[in-house]
Amino acid sequence: MKLLVRERVFDIGDDFWVTDENGDRAFWVDGKALRLRTTFELKDPEGRLLLTIREKKLAIRDTMRIERGGETVATVRRHLISPFRDRLSVDFEDGAEWQVTGDLLDKEYTIGDDGGPVAAISRKWFSLRDTYAVDVNTYRTDAGGDPALVVAVAVAVDAISEEQKTGKEGEG
């Protein structure tokens, strides 16, 4: 399942639709303005809250939590030492882990685990400026097959990458 995400939307307070490859609305990302920490809410097209993506303050490394129903389901963290390429890990409360590797700033990266690919993120697939695709492996029967969760991870990766790009690392 390919989903389209507009690139220049990760300023605080921006809201945007994530659409499928047919242009149908799949998810609404609601950026929460005027909060002490970066926060996004991922909602379905009817406006029901699916997941909350929230920056964890006072962390040694860039960290975003993904919550469902007030409970943390996953934590996205930048690796402290990664000399050859950008790397983040997604740690799940049930002990599972995904690795995010590739060029995060240019939106050319993959998400995967020992079970194989979870998603590929690329701006090359679409000619629309400021748009990139999240190709979710919906054939998986675990968390990797959940498009909402994968989009939430992509939003968290973008927020962490944007902080690195703008020099906000270490603040908080």
N, C-alpha and C positions, 0 to 999 in steps of 0.2 A: 504494500500500500504506500504510494507516494503522496506526501503532504507538502504543500507549499508554505513557506514562512518568509515574510518580508524581513530583510536584513536590518534596516535602520529603524528599529522600533524599540530598542532596549534602553531608551532613556526613561527615567522615572516618570510614571504616570501615563505612558503610552499604552493604548489598547489596540488590539488588532485581531483579525480573523486568521486562522490557519485553515486553508482550504485543501480539498483533495485534488487529484490531478484532473478532475472534471470541472473544477471550479466551485463545487458545492462546499458550503461551510461545514467544517468538521469540529473545530474547537475555537473558543474565544479566549484570548489571553488578556487578562485585565491587570495592567500594571498599576500598583497602588502608590499613589503620590503621597508626599509629606509623611513618610514613615522613616523611622530611624535606621531601618535596614531595608535593603532591596527586597521587594515582595511582589510576586505575581500570583494571580489565581487563574487556573485553567478550568474553563467551564465548557459544558456541552452547548450545542446551538440553542437550546431552550433556556440557557442561563443557569443550569444547575452546577454547583461547584463540584469538580472532580478531584482536583489536587491543588495544593498550595506550595509554591516554590519560595523559600525564604532564606535570605542570607544569614549565616551564623556569624555573629559578631564575636570579637575577641578570640578568634581561632588563629593558630600559628600559621596555617596556610589557608588559601581561599577555599571557602566551604559554603555550600548551599544545601539546605534540607528540603526534601520533598515529603509533604504530609498529606494524608488522606484521613478525613474525619478527625483531625486534631492529633493523629498519631504519626510519627515519623515512619515512612516506609523505606526511604533511601536517603543517602547522604552522598553528595558529589564533592570530591576533594581534588585539588591540584597536588601532584606529586612534588615533594620537596626538592628532589634532585632528579632531573630528567634532561641530560645533556644533549641528546640527539634529536628529540622531537617533543612536541607538546604531549603530555600524558595526564590524564585524570583518572580517578577510580570512582566507581559508583558502588557503594557498600549498602547492602540491603539488611534490614533488621532480621531477616531469616538466615543470614550468613552468606547468601549468594553475593557475587561480586562481578561487575562488568568493568572492562577497561575501555577508555576513550583515548584513541591515538590518532595522530595525524596533524594537520595544519589547522589549528582551531581558529585562528584569526581570519584565515581565508575560507573558512567553512568547507574544508576538504578533510573529513575525518570519519572514522568508523567507531562503532560501539560493538563490543563483542565479549564473549566469555568462553569458557572451556567447551560449551555446547555449540559454538560457532557464532556467526554474525547475528547481531540483534538489529542493527540499522547501519545504513550508510548515509552520510550527510554530504551534499555536494551542491555547489552553485553552478557547476558545469552543465548539468542536465537541462537547465532552463535558460532561455535567452532574456527573460525579464530582468531588468536591472534591479538590484537591491532585493533579489529573491533567491532563496536556496531551497533545496528539496531535502526532506527527511524520508528515506525509503525504509519502511518498517518491515521486518520479516514477520509477517502476521501468521506464518505457518507454525511458529513456535507455540507450544502449549503452556509455557511458563510466563514469567513477567515480561520476557522479551517479545512476546506477541501482543502486548497491550499498547496500542498506539498512543493513548493518553499518557502513559508513563514514559514512553520513549520521547514524546514531544516535550514533556516536563523536563527530562534530562537535557534535551537540546536547548531549552530555554535557560536552564541552569548553566550549561557550558558556555552559552553566549554571554550571560551575565558575568561569569568569572573571567572570560576572555576580554570582555569590554573593560573590566576593572584593570586588568593587566595592561591593556593598550593605553588607557588614559592615566596610568600611573597611580591608581588608588590602592595598590597593594600595600598591606601592612597598616592601613588606617583602621580605626575602629576601636 
